[in-house]
Amino acid sequence: MLAVVNQPPIRIEAPVIPRKLVSFLRLNYRDVKITPSGNFAESDLDTAAMPVQNMDWYKEARAKMTPSGNLSLLRKNRNLTQKALADKSGIAATAISDMEHNRIPIGRKSAQKLAEALGTSIGNLFW
């Protein structure tokens, strides 16, 4: 028995779609429609990839990063409460809360204890 089924379109979302992939899709799929996502034009389909550090969205996100935000993100990514991080680092939970809310700065000694408790380097708190 032969069944005819309409397949849903293949959706690839990327600001830059590699030239080889575009060629492959056009060669192997007769009704392919390729549309770049976001604010990108058709000409961006053949644009060479660039390092993420050179992309505008990365530069904007990086400019918004703060030690307090990084501390909160690292703690949450490790599924730790402020109390659990306090227990692991030997720093009071209230102090961790104050650091995360940028009420007090993260000092060098605290950064060392926090980084060790989070299993990361001090640089990850300040980059």
Buried (B, 14 or more C-beta within 10 A) or exposed (E): EEEEEEEEEEEEEBBBBBEEEBEEBEEEEEEEEEEBEEEBEEEBBEBEEEEEEEEEEEEEEEEEEEBBEBBBBBBEEBEBEBEBBBEBBEBEBEBBBBBBEBEBEBEEEBBEBBBBBBEBEBEBBBE
